[in-house]
Amino acid sequence: MGMALIGARYNHYNWSGWRWLITHLESWGVDVREFRFSNDGDFISPETCMAVADAIEAHLTEFDDEHREWIERHIDAWRHCGGCSQL
């Protein structure tokens, strides 16, 4: 069980990964008010998705190889999804 982002292609996070992502985004100054810990279909706007992609890309060098390899694959999905639903 976790968070699937409908509209962001293959982006699926288990709850630990979802919390990890949100914690990092908050520390980087990304507005995460649209992010939920429930699968109710709440929408993440295209602008927020773009901010997520930009933040991940800007901070890739801060991660060890394992985390960088895992999260780097998600940049394009966040950047090009045009917004997504949290299910």
N, CA, C and O atoms as a Maestro MAE file, in Angstrom:
{
 s_m_m2io_version
 :::
 2.0.0
}

f_m_ct {
 s_m_title
 :::
 protein
 m_atom[348] {
  # First column is atom index #
  i_m_mmod_type
  r_m_x_coord
  r_m_y_coord
  r_m_z_coord
  i_m_residue_number
  s_m_chain_name
  s_m_pdb_residue_name
  s_m_pdb_atom_name
  i_m_atomic_number
  :::
  1 25 0.851 -1.182 0.000 1 A "MET " " N  " 7
  2 3 0.000 0.000 0.000 1 A "MET " " CA " 6
  3 2 0.888 1.233 0.000 1 A "MET " " C  " 6
  4 15 1.947 1.247 0.628 1 A "MET " " O  " 8
  5 25 0.465 2.238 -0.687 2 A "GLY " " N  " 7
  6 3 1.225 3.474 -0.756 2 A "GLY " " CA " 6
  7 2 0.445 4.510 -1.525 2 A "GLY " " C  " 6
  8 15 -0.786 4.501 -1.537 2 A "GLY " " O  " 8
  9 25 1.172 5.404 -2.167 3 A "MET " " N  " 7
  10 3 0.556 6.501 -2.906 3 A "MET " " CA " 6
  11 2 0.888 6.344 -4.385 3 A "MET " " C  " 6
  12 15 2.054 6.364 -4.778 3 A "MET " " O  " 8
  13 25 -0.142 6.190 -5.192 4 A "ALA " " N  " 7
  14 3 0.010 6.171 -6.642 4 A "ALA " " CA " 6
  15 2 -0.419 7.529 -7.166 4 A "ALA " " C  " 6
  16 15 -1.445 8.067 -6.751 4 A "ALA " " O  " 8
  17 25 0.357 8.075 -8.067 5 A "LEU " " N  " 7
  18 3 0.067 9.386 -8.641 5 A "LEU " " CA " 6
  19 2 -0.462 9.197 -10.056 5 A "LEU " " C  " 6
  20 15 0.306 8.970 -10.990 5 A "LEU " " O  " 8
  21 25 -1.770 9.292 -10.203 6 A "ILE " " N  " 7
  22 3 -2.400 9.091 -11.498 6 A "ILE " " CA " 6
  23 2 -2.197 10.358 -12.329 6 A "ILE " " C  " 6
  24 15 -2.594 11.455 -11.939 6 A "ILE " " O  " 8
  25 25 -1.569 10.168 -13.477 7 A "GLY " " N  " 7
  26 3 -1.217 11.291 -14.332 7 A "GLY " " CA " 6
  27 2 0.291 11.465 -14.391 7 A "GLY " " C  " 6
  28 15 0.811 12.141 -15.279 7 A "GLY " " O  " 8
  29 25 0.984 10.861 -13.455 8 A "ALA " " N  " 7
  30 3 2.444 10.990 -13.416 8 A "ALA " " CA " 6
  31 2 3.089 9.663 -13.823 8 A "ALA " " C  " 6
  32 15 4.088 9.251 -13.234 8 A "ALA " " O  " 8
  33 25 2.538 9.020 -14.793 9 A "ARG " " N  " 7
  34 3 3.028 7.755 -15.339 9 A "ARG " " CA " 6
  35 2 3.288 6.740 -14.245 9 A "ARG " " C  " 6
  36 15 2.350 6.268 -13.603 9 A "ARG " " O  " 8
  37 25 4.539 6.400 -14.023 10 A "TYR " " N  " 7
  38 3 4.885 5.274 -13.170 10 A "TYR " " CA " 6
  39 2 5.161 5.663 -11.722 10 A "TYR " " C  " 6
  40 15 5.673 4.844 -10.960 10 A "TYR " " O  " 8
  41 25 4.842 6.867 -11.331 11 A "ASN " " N  " 7
  42 3 5.178 7.279 -9.968 11 A "ASN " " CA " 6
  43 2 4.267 6.608 -8.950 11 A "ASN " " C  " 6
  44 15 3.069 6.883 -8.882 11 A "ASN " " O  " 8
  45 25 4.848 5.745 -8.181 12 A "HIS " " N  " 7
  46 3 4.180 5.099 -7.051 12 A "HIS " " CA " 6
  47 2 5.177 5.075 -5.911 12 A "HIS " " C  " 6
  48 15 6.337 4.705 -6.091 12 A "HIS " " O  " 8
  49 25 4.719 5.470 -4.748 13 A "TYR " " N  " 7
  50 3 5.572 5.518 -3.570 13 A "TYR " " CA " 6
  51 2 4.952 4.673 -2.469 13 A "TYR " " C  " 6
  52 15 3.743 4.738 -2.244 13 A "TYR " " O  " 8
  53 25 5.774 3.875 -1.773 14 A "ASN " " N  " 7
  54 3 5.253 3.270 -0.559 14 A "ASN " " CA " 6
  55 2 5.185 4.388 0.480 14 A "ASN " " C  " 6
  56 15 5.695 5.483 0.241 14 A "ASN " " O  " 8
  57 25 4.563 4.126 1.627 15 A "TRP " " N  " 7
  58 3 4.362 5.219 2.593 15 A "TRP " " CA " 6
  59 2 5.673 5.783 3.096 15 A "TRP " " C  " 6
  60 15 5.773 6.985 3.345 15 A "TRP " " O  " 8
  61 25 6.671 4.947 3.249 16 A "SER " " N  " 7
  62 3 7.984 5.429 3.690 16 A "SER " " CA " 6
  63 2 8.599 6.347 2.647 16 A "SER " " C  " 6
  64 15 9.153 7.390 2.995 16 A "SER " " O  " 8
  65 25 8.513 5.979 1.380 17 A "GLY " " N  " 7
  66 3 9.039 6.801 0.296 17 A "GLY " " CA " 6
  67 2 8.285 8.111 0.142 17 A "GLY " " C  " 6
  68 15 8.881 9.147 -0.153 17 A "GLY " " O  " 8
  69 25 6.966 8.062 0.344 18 A "TRP " " N  " 7
  70 3 6.136 9.259 0.250 18 A "TRP " " CA " 6
  71 2 6.530 10.252 1.340 18 A "TRP " " C  " 6
  72 15 6.678 11.448 1.086 18 A "TRP " " O  " 8
  73 25 6.698 9.735 2.560 19 A "ARG " " N  " 7
  74 3 7.119 10.584 3.682 19 A "ARG " " CA " 6
  75 2 8.525 11.146 3.412 19 A "ARG " " C  " 6
  76 15 8.786 12.320 3.677 19 A "ARG " " O  " 8
  77 25 9.421 10.309 2.889 20 A "TRP " " N  " 7
  78 3 10.788 10.723 2.558 20 A "TRP " " CA " 6
  79 2 10.752 11.879 1.563 20 A "TRP " " C  " 6
  80 15 11.436 12.886 1.744 20 A "TRP " " O  " 8
  81 25 9.947 11.725 0.510 21 A "LEU " " N  " 7
  82 3 9.850 12.764 -0.513 21 A "LEU " " CA " 6
  83 2 9.317 14.064 0.074 21 A "LEU " " C  " 6
  84 15 9.904 15.124 -0.143 21 A "LEU " " O  " 8
  85 25 8.223 14.000 0.809 22 A "ILE " " N  " 7
  86 3 7.622 15.203 1.369 22 A "ILE " " CA " 6
  87 2 8.568 15.899 2.338 22 A "ILE " " C  " 6
  88 15 8.670 17.125 2.332 22 A "ILE " " O  " 8
  89 25 9.254 15.134 3.163 23 A "THR " " N  " 7
  90 3 10.219 15.716 4.106 23 A "THR " " CA " 6
  91 2 11.309 16.474 3.370 23 A "THR " " C  " 6
  92 15 11.671 17.582 3.767 23 A "THR " " O  " 8
  93 25 11.835 15.889 2.302 24 A "HIS " " N  " 7
  94 3 12.870 16.572 1.519 24 A "HIS " " CA " 6
  95 2 12.310 17.810 0.831 24 A "HIS " " C  " 6
  96 15 12.945 18.865 0.838 24 A "HIS " " O  " 8
  97 25 11.142 17.691 0.244 25 A "LEU " " N  " 7
  98 3 10.546 18.846 -0.434 25 A "LEU " " CA " 6
  99 2 10.347 19.999 0.540 25 A "LEU " " C  " 6
  100 15 10.634 21.147 0.202 25 A "LEU " " O  " 8
  101 25 9.866 19.714 1.729 26 A "GLU " " N  " 7
  102 3 9.687 20.762 2.742 26 A "GLU " " CA " 6
  103 2 11.018 21.420 3.086 26 A "GLU " " C  " 6
  104 15 11.094 22.643 3.203 26 A "GLU " " O  " 8
  105 25 12.055 20.625 3.246 27 A "SER " " N  " 7
  106 3 13.364 21.192 3.600 27 A "SER " " CA " 6
  107 2 13.938 22.037 2.470 27 A "SER " " C  " 6
  108 15 14.767 22.914 2.710 27 A "SER " " O  " 8
  109 25 13.503 21.777 1.236 28 A "TRP " " N  " 7
  110 3 13.958 22.557 0.084 28 A "TRP " " CA " 6
  111 2 13.061 23.755 -0.202 28 A "TRP " " C  " 6
  112 15 13.308 24.501 -1.149 28 A "TRP " " O  " 8
  113 25 12.044 23.941 0.591 29 A "GLY " " N  " 7
  114 3 11.170 25.099 0.435 29 A "GLY " " CA " 6
  115 2 10.033 24.926 -0.552 29 A "GLY " " C  " 6
  116 15 9.419 25.910 -0.964 29 A "GLY " " O  " 8
  117 25 9.740 23.687 -0.942 30 A "VAL " " N  " 7
  118 3 8.621 23.437 -1.857 30 A "VAL " " CA " 6
  119 2 7.324 23.410 -1.046 30 A "VAL " " C  " 6
  120 15 7.261 22.781 0.011 30 A "VAL " " O  " 8
  121 25 6.309 24.083 -1.535 31 A "ASP " " N  " 7
  122 3 4.998 24.110 -0.892 31 A "ASP " " CA " 6
  123 2 4.338 22.742 -1.072 31 A "ASP " " C  " 6
  124 15 4.011 22.352 -2.193 31 A "ASP " " O  " 8
  125 25 4.143 22.017 0.023 32 A "VAL " " N  " 7
  126 3 3.576 20.672 -0.048 32 A "VAL " " CA " 6
  127 2 2.149 20.613 0.513 32 A "VAL " " C  " 6
  128 15 1.679 19.539 0.888 32 A "VAL " " O  " 8
  129 25 1.465 21.745 0.572 33 A "ARG " " N  " 7
  130 3 0.102 21.760 1.118 33 A "ARG " " CA " 6
  131 2 -0.857 20.883 0.327 33 A "ARG " " C  " 6
  132 15 -1.864 20.436 0.877 33 A "ARG " " O  " 8
  133 25 -0.577 20.624 -0.941 34 A "GLU " " N  " 7
  134 3 -1.460 19.779 -1.757 34 A "GLU " " CA " 6
  135 2 -1.219 18.292 -1.519 34 A "GLU " " C  " 6
  136 15 -2.025 17.467 -1.951 34 A "GLU " " O  " 8
  137 25 -0.139 17.933 -0.848 35 A "PHE " " N  " 7
  138 3 0.219 16.537 -0.625 35 A "PHE " " CA " 6
  139 2 -0.587 15.968 0.540 35 A "PHE " " C  " 6
  140 15 -0.793 16.643 1.549 35 A "PHE " " O  " 8
  141 25 -1.043 14.722 0.393 36 A "ARG " " N  " 7
  142 3 -1.867 14.071 1.399 36 A "ARG " " CA " 6
  143 2 -1.254 12.745 1.826 36 A "ARG " " C  " 6
  144 15 -0.385 12.193 1.151 36 A "ARG " " O  " 8
  145 25 -1.723 12.256 2.946 37 A "PHE " " N  " 7
  146 3 -1.410 10.905 3.394 37 A "PHE " " CA " 6
  147 2 -2.672 10.063 3.390 37 A "PHE " " C  " 6
  148 15 -2.879 9.223 4.267 37 A "PHE " " O  " 8
  149 25 -3.511 10.297 2.395 38 A "SER " " N  " 7
  150 3 -4.701 9.495 2.161 38 A "SER " " CA " 6
  151 2 -4.864 9.339 0.656 38 A "SER " " C  " 6
  152 15 -4.387 10.168 -0.119 38 A "SER " " O  " 8
  153 25 -5.527 8.294 0.258 39 A "ASN " " N  " 7
  154 3 -5.701 7.978 -1.159 39 A "ASN " " CA " 6
  155 2 -7.077 8.405 -1.647 39 A "ASN " " C  " 6
  156 15 -7.822 7.592 -2.194 39 A "ASN " " O  " 8
  157 25 -7.416 9.663 -1.454 40 A "ASP " " N  " 7
  158 3 -8.745 10.155 -1.786 40 A "ASP " " CA " 6
  159 2 -8.834 10.830 -3.147 40 A "ASP " " C  " 6
  160 15 -9.881 11.378 -3.490 40 A "ASP " " O  " 8
  161 25 -7.769 10.804 -3.922 41 A "GLY " " N  " 7
  162 3 -7.807 11.388 -5.252 41 A "GLY " " CA " 6
  163 2 -7.555 12.881 -5.287 41 A "GLY " " C  " 6
  164 15 -7.750 13.515 -6.324 41 A "GLY " " O  " 8
  165 25 -7.121 13.458 -4.166 42 A "ASP " " N  " 7
  166 3 -6.840 14.897 -4.161 42 A "ASP " " CA " 6
  167 2 -5.798 15.233 -5.220 42 A "ASP " " C  " 6
  168 15 -4.879 14.454 -5.477 42 A "ASP " " O  " 8
  169 25 -5.955 16.389 -5.822 43 A "PHE " " N  " 7
  170 3 -5.149 16.801 -6.969 43 A "PHE " " CA " 6
  171 2 -3.905 17.580 -6.537 43 A "PHE " " C  " 6
  172 15 -3.960 18.409 -5.630 43 A "PHE " " O  " 8
  173 25 -2.798 17.300 -7.197 44 A "ILE " " N  " 7
  174 3 -1.569 18.104 -7.076 44 A "ILE " " CA " 6
  175 2 -1.464 18.884 -8.375 44 A "ILE " " C  " 6
  176 15 -1.443 18.294 -9.455 44 A "ILE " " O  " 8
  177 25 -1.399 20.203 -8.281 45 A "SER " " N  " 7
  178 3 -1.442 21.077 -9.451 45 A "SER " " CA " 6
  179 2 -0.215 20.918 -10.342 45 A "SER " " C  " 6
  180 15 0.835 20.465 -9.886 45 A "SER " " O  " 8
  181 25 -0.351 21.291 -11.612 46 A "PRO " " N  " 7
  182 3 0.791 21.258 -12.520 46 A "PRO " " CA " 6
  183 2 1.964 22.104 -12.000 46 A "PRO " " C  " 6
  184 15 3.123 21.722 -12.164 46 A "PRO " " O  " 8
  185 25 1.671 23.228 -11.387 47 A "GLU " " N  " 7
  186 3 2.724 24.109 -10.872 47 A "GLU " " CA " 6
  187 2 3.501 23.434 -9.739 47 A "GLU " " C  " 6
  188 15 4.727 23.529 -9.670 47 A "GLU " " O  " 8
  189 25 2.780 22.759 -8.866 48 A "THR " " N  " 7
  190 3 3.452 22.053 -7.773 48 A "THR " " CA " 6
  191 2 4.258 20.884 -8.310 48 A "THR " " C  " 6
  192 15 5.376 20.643 -7.854 48 A "THR " " O  " 8
  193 25 3.714 20.162 -9.260 49 A "CYS " " N  " 7
  194 3 4.447 19.047 -9.864 49 A "CYS " " CA " 6
  195 2 5.744 19.530 -10.510 49 A "CYS " " C  " 6
  196 15 6.778 18.871 -10.404 49 A "CYS " " O  " 8
  197 25 5.687 20.666 -11.171 50 A "MET " " N  " 7
  198 3 6.886 21.234 -11.782 50 A "MET " " CA " 6
  199 2 7.894 21.631 -10.704 50 A "MET " " C  " 6
  200 15 9.095 21.417 -10.869 50 A "MET " " O  " 8
  201 25 7.414 22.204 -9.608 51 A "ALA " " N  " 7
  202 3 8.300 22.585 -8.502 51 A "ALA " " CA " 6
  203 2 8.971 21.355 -7.896 51 A "ALA " " C  " 6
  204 15 10.139 21.410 -7.511 51 A "ALA " " O  " 8
  205 25 8.233 20.244 -7.811 52 A "VAL " " N  " 7
  206 3 8.802 18.991 -7.302 52 A "VAL " " CA " 6
  207 2 9.929 18.525 -8.220 52 A "VAL " " C  " 6
  208 15 11.018 18.196 -7.750 52 A "VAL " " O  " 8
  209 25 9.670 18.497 -9.521 53 A "ALA " " N  " 7
  210 3 10.688 18.070 -10.487 53 A "ALA " " CA " 6
  211 2 11.930 18.953 -10.406 53 A "ALA " " C  " 6
  212 15 13.055 18.453 -10.394 53 A "ALA " " O  " 8
  213 25 11.725 20.247 -10.350 54 A "ASP " " N  " 7
  214 3 12.854 21.185 -10.291 54 A "ASP " " CA " 6
  215 2 13.661 20.997 -9.010 54 A "ASP " " C  " 6
  216 15 14.891 21.046 -9.031 54 A "ASP " " O  " 8
  217 25 12.963 20.781 -7.893 55 A "ALA " " N  " 7
  218 3 13.653 20.614 -6.609 55 A "ALA " " CA " 6
  219 2 14.457 19.324 -6.588 55 A "ALA " " C  " 6
  220 15 15.607 19.316 -6.150 55 A "ALA " " O  " 8
  221 25 13.865 18.239 -7.055 56 A "ILE " " N  " 7
  222 3 14.597 16.968 -7.085 56 A "ILE " " CA " 6
  223 2 15.844 17.122 -7.942 56 A "ILE " " C  " 6
  224 15 16.936 16.724 -7.535 56 A "ILE " " O  " 8
  225 25 15.684 17.695 -9.122 57 A "GLU " " N  " 7
  226 3 16.808 17.867 -10.037 57 A "GLU " " CA " 6
  227 2 17.904 18.734 -9.421 57 A "GLU " " C  " 6
  228 15 19.088 18.433 -9.566 57 A "GLU " " O  " 8
  229 25 17.521 19.788 -8.746 58 A "ALA " " N  " 7
  230 3 18.494 20.710 -8.152 58 A "ALA " " CA " 6
  231 2 19.265 20.082 -6.993 58 A "ALA " " C  " 6
  232 15 20.366 20.527 -6.668 58 A "ALA " " O  " 8
  233 25 18.700 19.059 -6.374 59 A "HIS " " N  " 7
  234 3 19.319 18.482 -5.177 59 A "HIS " " CA " 6
  235 2 19.849 17.064 -5.384 59 A "HIS " " C  " 6
  236 15 20.205 16.403 -4.409 59 A "HIS " " O  " 8
  237 25 19.911 16.588 -6.601 60 A "LEU " " N  " 7
  238 3 20.372 15.230 -6.862 60 A "LEU " " CA " 6
  239 2 21.757 14.946 -6.300 60 A "LEU " " C  " 6
  240 15 22.023 13.845 -5.818 60 A "LEU " " O  " 8
  241 25 22.624 15.920 -6.361 61 A "THR " " N  " 7
  242 3 24.008 15.696 -5.898 61 A "THR " " CA " 6
  243 2 24.103 15.495 -4.388 61 A "THR " " C  " 6
  244 15 25.150 15.084 -3.888 61 A "THR " " O  " 8
  245 25 23.032 15.776 -3.658 62 A "GLU " " N  " 7
  246 3 23.038 15.605 -2.210 62 A "GLU " " CA " 6
  247 2 22.813 14.159 -1.778 62 A "GLU " " C  " 6
  248 15 23.007 13.822 -0.611 62 A "GLU " " O  " 8
  249 25 22.403 13.304 -2.716 63 A "PHE " " N  " 7
  250 3 22.039 11.935 -2.377 63 A "PHE " " CA " 6
  251 2 23.148 10.952 -2.675 63 A "PHE " " C  " 6
  252 15 23.980 11.169 -3.556 63 A "PHE " " O  " 8
  253 25 23.141 9.856 -1.916 64 A "ASP " " N  " 7
  254 3 24.041 8.761 -2.244 64 A "ASP " " CA " 6
  255 2 23.522 8.106 -3.528 64 A "ASP " " C  " 6
  256 15 22.425 8.415 -3.994 64 A "ASP " " O  " 8
  257 25 24.316 7.207 -4.084 65 A "ASP " " N  " 7
  258 3 23.972 6.601 -5.373 65 A "ASP " " CA " 6
  259 2 22.616 5.905 -5.353 65 A "ASP " " C  " 6
  260 15 21.851 6.019 -6.310 65 A "ASP " " O  " 8
  261 25 22.311 5.193 -4.286 66 A "GLU " " N  " 7
  262 3 21.052 4.445 -4.209 66 A "GLU " " CA " 6
  263 2 19.841 5.374 -4.264 66 A "GLU " " C  " 6
  264 15 18.910 5.130 -5.032 66 A "GLU " " O  " 8
  265 25 19.843 6.428 -3.463 67 A "HIS " " N  " 7
  266 3 18.712 7.351 -3.461 67 A "HIS " " CA " 6
  267 2 18.648 8.161 -4.750 67 A "HIS " " C  " 6
  268 15 17.560 8.422 -5.265 67 A "HIS " " O  " 8
  269 25 19.792 8.556 -5.269 68 A "ARG " " N  " 7
  270 3 19.810 9.336 -6.509 68 A "ARG " " CA " 6
  271 2 19.246 8.509 -7.660 68 A "ARG " " C  " 6
  272 15 18.450 9.015 -8.451 68 A "ARG " " O  " 8
  273 25 19.644 7.259 -7.762 69 A "GLU " " N  " 7
  274 3 19.161 6.396 -8.838 69 A "GLU " " CA " 6
  275 2 17.649 6.199 -8.743 69 A "GLU " " C  " 6
  276 15 16.954 6.194 -9.760 69 A "GLU " " O  " 8
  277 25 17.145 6.038 -7.528 70 A "TRP " " N  " 7
  278 3 15.716 5.824 -7.308 70 A "TRP " " CA " 6
  279 2 14.901 7.061 -7.670 70 A "TRP " " C  " 6
  280 15 13.920 6.956 -8.406 70 A "TRP " " O  " 8
  281 25 15.289 8.220 -7.170 71 A "ILE " " N  " 7
  282 3 14.464 9.425 -7.327 71 A "ILE " " CA " 6
  283 2 14.682 10.122 -8.671 71 A "ILE " " C  " 6
  284 15 13.777 10.792 -9.167 71 A "ILE " " O  " 8
  285 25 15.848 9.976 -9.258 72 A "GLU " " N  " 7
  286 3 16.124 10.639 -10.537 72 A "GLU " " CA " 6
  287 2 15.160 10.180 -11.624 72 A "GLU " " C  " 6
  288 15 14.791 10.960 -12.502 72 A "GLU " " O  " 8
  289 25 14.755 8.921 -11.566 73 A "ARG " " N  " 7
  290 3 13.821 8.384 -12.566 73 A "ARG " " CA " 6
  291 2 12.454 9.050 -12.517 73 A "ARG " " C  " 6
  292 15 11.676 8.924 -13.464 73 A "ARG " " O  " 8
  293 25 12.147 9.751 -11.442 74 A "HIS " " N  " 7
  294 3 10.826 10.347 -11.274 74 A "HIS " " CA " 6
  295 2 10.742 11.799 -11.765 74 A "HIS " " C  " 6
  296 15 9.648 12.353 -11.872 74 A "HIS " " O  " 8
  297 25 11.862 12.400 -12.057 75 A "ILE " " N  " 7
  298 3 11.868 13.820 -12.430 75 A "ILE " " CA " 6
  299 2 10.986 14.088 -13.644 75 A "ILE " " C  " 6
  300 15 10.124 14.967 -13.600 75 A "ILE " " O  " 8
  301 25 11.189 13.349 -14.717 76 A "ASP " " N  " 7
  302 3 10.414 13.599 -15.940 76 A "ASP " " CA " 6
  303 2 8.919 13.384 -15.730 76 A "ASP " " C  " 6
  304 15 8.101 14.124 -16.276 76 A "ASP " " O  " 8
  305 25 8.563 12.382 -14.947 77 A "ALA " " N  " 7
  306 3 7.143 12.133 -14.697 77 A "ALA " " CA " 6
  307 2 6.513 13.313 -13.964 77 A "ALA " " C  " 6
  308 15 5.416 13.745 -14.319 77 A "ALA " " O  " 8
  309 25 7.197 13.840 -12.943 78 A "TRP " " N  " 7
  310 3 6.681 15.017 -12.238 78 A "TRP " " CA " 6
  311 2 6.611 16.216 -13.181 78 A "TRP " " C  " 6
  312 15 5.634 16.966 -13.163 78 A "TRP " " O  " 8
  313 25 7.635 16.396 -13.996 79 A "ARG " " N  " 7
  314 3 7.721 17.573 -14.856 79 A "ARG " " CA " 6
  315 2 6.650 17.584 -15.945 79 A "ARG " " C  " 6
  316 15 6.157 18.653 -16.307 79 A "ARG " " O  " 8
  317 25 6.290 16.437 -16.464 80 A "HIS " " N  " 7
  318 3 5.421 16.389 -17.649 80 A "HIS " " CA " 6
  319 2 4.021 15.868 -17.384 80 A "HIS " " C  " 6
  320 15 3.272 15.632 -18.332 80 A "HIS " " O  " 8
  321 25 3.643 15.682 -16.134 81 A "CYS " " N  " 7
  322 3 2.339 15.058 -15.867 81 A "CYS " " CA " 6
  323 2 1.174 16.044 -16.000 81 A "CYS " " C  " 6
  324 15 0.038 15.618 -16.207 81 A "CYS " " O  " 8
  325 25 1.427 17.339 -15.888 82 A "GLY " " N  " 7
  326 3 0.324 18.299 -15.986 82 A "GLY " " CA " 6
  327 2 -0.616 18.256 -14.794 82 A "GLY " " C  " 6
  328 15 -1.786 18.623 -14.898 82 A "GLY " " O  " 8
  329 25 -0.094 17.804 -13.662 83 A "GLY " " N  " 7
  330 3 -0.903 17.630 -12.463 83 A "GLY " " CA " 6
  331 2 -1.251 16.165 -12.295 83 A "GLY " " C  " 6
  332 15 -1.253 15.411 -13.268 83 A "GLY " " O  " 8
  333 25 -1.545 15.754 -11.075 84 A "CYS " " N  " 7
  334 3 -1.861 14.343 -10.851 84 A "CYS " " CA " 6
  335 2 -2.773 14.176 -9.638 84 A "CYS " " C  " 6
  336 15 -2.840 15.033 -8.757 84 A "CYS " " O  " 8
  337 25 -3.461 13.057 -9.627 85 A "SER " " N  " 7
  338 3 -4.344 12.712 -8.515 85 A "SER " " CA " 6
  339 2 -3.641 11.724 -7.604 85 A "SER " " C  " 6
  340 15 -2.911 10.847 -8.065 85 A "SER " " O  " 8
  341 25 -3.866 11.873 -6.314 86 A "GLN " " N  " 7
  342 3 -3.236 11.014 -5.316 86 A "GLN " " CA " 6
  343 2 -4.192 9.865 -4.963 86 A "GLN " " C  " 6
  344 15 -5.204 10.072 -4.293 86 A "GLN " " O  " 8
  345 25 -3.860 8.669 -5.420 87 A "LEU " " N  " 7
  346 3 -4.713 7.492 -5.188 87 A "LEU " " CA " 6
  347 2 -3.910 6.353 -4.597 87 A "LEU " " C  " 6
  348 15 -4.458 5.282 -4.334 87 A "LEU " " O  " 8
  :::
 }
 m_bond[347] {
  # First column is bond index #
  i_m_from
  i_m_to
  i_m_order
  :::
  1 1 2 1
  2 2 3 1
  3 3 4 2
  4 3 5 1
  5 5 6 1
  6 6 7 1
  7 7 8 2
  8 7 9 1
  9 9 10 1
  10 10 11 1
  11 11 12 2
  12 11 13 1
  13 13 14 1
  14 14 15 1
  15 15 16 2
  16 15 17 1
  17 17 18 1
  18 18 19 1
  19 19 20 2
  20 19 21 1
  21 21 22 1
  22 22 23 1
  23 23 24 2
  24 23 25 1
  25 25 26 1
  26 26 27 1
  27 27 28 2
  28 27 29 1
  29 29 30 1
  30 30 31 1
  31 31 32 2
  32 31 33 1
  33 33 34 1
  34 34 35 1
  35 35 36 2
  36 35 37 1
  37 37 38 1
  38 38 39 1
  39 39 40 2
  40 39 41 1
  41 41 42 1
  42 42 43 1
  43 43 44 2
  44 43 45 1
  45 45 46 1
  46 46 47 1
  47 47 48 2
  48 47 49 1
  49 49 50 1
  50 50 51 1
  51 51 52 2
  52 51 53 1
  53 53 54 1
  54 54 55 1
  55 55 56 2
  56 55 57 1
  57 57 58 1
  58 58 59 1
  59 59 60 2
  60 59 61 1
  61 61 62 1
  62 62 63 1
  63 63 64 2
  64 63 65 1
  65 65 66 1
  66 66 67 1
  67 67 68 2
  68 67 69 1
  69 69 70 1
  70 70 71 1
  71 71 72 2
  72 71 73 1
  73 73 74 1
  74 74 75 1
  75 75 76 2
  76 75 77 1
  77 77 78 1
  78 78 79 1
  79 79 80 2
  80 79 81 1
  81 81 82 1
  82 82 83 1
  83 83 84 2
  84 83 85 1
  85 85 86 1
  86 86 87 1
  87 87 88 2
  88 87 89 1
  89 89 90 1
  90 90 91 1
  91 91 92 2
  92 91 93 1
  93 93 94 1
  94 94 95 1
  95 95 96 2
  96 95 97 1
  97 97 98 1
  98 98 99 1
  99 99 100 2
  100 99 101 1
  101 101 102 1
  102 102 103 1
  103 103 104 2
  104 103 105 1
  105 105 106 1
  106 106 107 1
  107 107 108 2
  108 107 109 1
  109 109 110 1
  110 110 111 1
  111 111 112 2
  112 111 113 1
  113 113 114 1
  114 114 115 1
  115 115 116 2
  116 115 117 1
  117 117 118 1
  118 118 119 1
  119 119 120 2
  120 119 121 1
  121 121 122 1
  122 122 123 1
  123 123 124 2
  124 123 125 1
  125 125 126 1
  126 126 127 1
  127 127 128 2
  128 127 129 1
  129 129 130 1
  130 130 131 1
  131 131 132 2
  132 131 133 1
  133 133 134 1
  134 134 135 1
  135 135 136 2
  136 135 137 1
  137 137 138 1
  138 138 139 1
  139 139 140 2
  140 139 141 1
  141 141 142 1
  142 142 143 1
  143 143 144 2
  144 143 145 1
  145 145 146 1
  146 146 147 1
  147 147 148 2
  148 147 149 1
  149 149 150 1
  150 150 151 1
  151 151 152 2
  152 151 153 1
  153 153 154 1
  154 154 155 1
  155 155 156 2
  156 155 157 1
  157 157 158 1
  158 158 159 1
  159 159 160 2
  160 159 161 1
  161 161 162 1
  162 162 163 1
  163 163 164 2
  164 163 165 1
  165 165 166 1
  166 166 167 1
  167 167 168 2
  168 167 169 1
  169 169 170 1
  170 170 171 1
  171 171 172 2
  172 171 173 1
  173 173 174 1
  174 174 175 1
  175 175 176 2
  176 175 177 1
  177 177 178 1
  178 178 179 1
  179 179 180 2
  180 179 181 1
  181 181 182 1
  182 182 183 1
  183 183 184 2
  184 183 185 1
  185 185 186 1
  186 186 187 1
  187 187 188 2
  188 187 189 1
  189 189 190 1
  190 190 191 1
  191 191 192 2
  192 191 193 1
  193 193 194 1
  194 194 195 1
  195 195 196 2
  196 195 197 1
  197 197 198 1
  198 198 199 1
  199 199 200 2
  200 199 201 1
  201 201 202 1
  202 202 203 1
  203 203 204 2
  204 203 205 1
  205 205 206 1
  206 206 207 1
  207 207 208 2
  208 207 209 1
  209 209 210 1
  210 210 211 1
  211 211 212 2
  212 211 213 1
  213 213 214 1
  214 214 215 1
  215 215 216 2
  216 215 217 1
  217 217 218 1
  218 218 219 1
  219 219 220 2
  220 219 221 1
  221 221 222 1
  222 222 223 1
  223 223 224 2
  224 223 225 1
  225 225 226 1
  226 226 227 1
  227 227 228 2
  228 227 229 1
  229 229 230 1
  230 230 231 1
  231 231 232 2
  232 231 233 1
  233 233 234 1
  234 234 235 1
  235 235 236 2
  236 235 237 1
  237 237 238 1
  238 238 239 1
  239 239 240 2
  240 239 241 1
  241 241 242 1
  242 242 243 1
  243 243 244 2
  244 243 245 1
  245 245 246 1
  246 246 247 1
  247 247 248 2
  248 247 249 1
  249 249 250 1
  250 250 251 1
  251 251 252 2
  252 251 253 1
  253 253 254 1
  254 254 255 1
  255 255 256 2
  256 255 257 1
  257 257 258 1
  258 258 259 1
  259 259 260 2
  260 259 261 1
  261 261 262 1
  262 262 263 1
  263 263 264 2
  264 263 265 1
  265 265 266 1
  266 266 267 1
  267 267 268 2
  268 267 269 1
  269 269 270 1
  270 270 271 1
  271 271 272 2
  272 271 273 1
  273 273 274 1
  274 274 275 1
  275 275 276 2
  276 275 277 1
  277 277 278 1
  278 278 279 1
  279 279 280 2
  280 279 281 1
  281 281 282 1
  282 282 283 1
  283 283 284 2
  284 283 285 1
  285 285 286 1
  286 286 287 1
  287 287 288 2
  288 287 289 1
  289 289 290 1
  290 290 291 1
  291 291 292 2
  292 291 293 1
  293 293 294 1
  294 294 295 1
  295 295 296 2
  296 295 297 1
  297 297 298 1
  298 298 299 1
  299 299 300 2
  300 299 301 1
  301 301 302 1
  302 302 303 1
  303 303 304 2
  304 303 305 1
  305 305 306 1
  306 306 307 1
  307 307 308 2
  308 307 309 1
  309 309 310 1
  310 310 311 1
  311 311 312 2
  312 311 313 1
  313 313 314 1
  314 314 315 1
  315 315 316 2
  316 315 317 1
  317 317 318 1
  318 318 319 1
  319 319 320 2
  320 319 321 1
  321 321 322 1
  322 322 323 1
  323 323 324 2
  324 323 325 1
  325 325 326 1
  326 326 327 1
  327 327 328 2
  328 327 329 1
  329 329 330 1
  330 330 331 1
  331 331 332 2
  332 331 333 1
  333 333 334 1
  334 334 335 1
  335 335 336 2
  336 335 337 1
  337 337 338 1
  338 338 339 1
  339 339 340 2
  340 339 341 1
  341 341 342 1
  342 342 343 1
  343 343 344 2
  344 343 345 1
  345 345 346 1
  346 346 347 1
  347 347 348 2
  :::
 }
}
